[in-house]
């Protein structure tokens, strides 16, 4: 594992991390763009809010890395692109990784790259494509000492013609175990339907830190309760996107989440921080 870069991701006291994912534009899905239409403004807001990391794409990473000074979030670079989030789905489904993603991550001073490992009903060729991408990225990541975050993503059919996240713990555990076997340095995994089952995901990952994926928008209390719950089960952090950037107060929810992660704040205390003026 490339520990030096990860020292800039994980908080020195809590050992946890908040990575705000703003890589949604990569996937070509219009609904994902709500709240991130002006990426320059979004990144400026996040830099001021101060999460541990911001997850960006190849074309947007410069917005973060051009900010002067040492006190800014670390960069996690999204390394692959797919068209599996539409509803209805396109006729041809694909997933590809950026061929030179690791070198680009080094040039951009990223702390990690992120790649999908998707399990879609009836589409094993997508998981095969992801595995091929991960194997190629793993070889280059080892060469350049770049941590590789693998994102196991179990999906189920949606009645509208697309896919939805499947929170079945048996399926999540199985895919997380595969991510571990493929050489993940970090694992970004969905929450289980019952948060009390999440220790099984942590056990499957072994010594690989698990960051919990945020997914779609939740009410503030529900989001904070789930965050407290997964941390109690052993998660090392969270990767939240829409729950931060689509929030009416992105800085406030970042402040609340950081208090939960790094100060062990409870739900009520975190809610109280939402609208405080820093």
Buried (B, 14 or more C-beta within 10 A) or exposed (E): BBEEBBEBBBBEEBEBBBBBBBBBBBBBBEEBEEBBEEBEEBBBBBBEBBBBBBBBBBEBBEBBBEEEEEEBBBBBBBBBBBBBBBEEBEEEBEBBBBEEBBBBBBEBBBBBBBBBBBBBEEBEEBBEBBEEBBEBBBEBBBEEEBBBBBBBBBBBEEEEEBBBBBBBBEBBBBBBBBBBEBBBBBBBBBBBEEBEBBBBBBBBBEEBBBBBBBBEBBEBEEBBBBBBBBBEBBBBBBBBBBBBBBBEBBBBBBBBBBBBBBEEBBBEBBBEBBEEEE
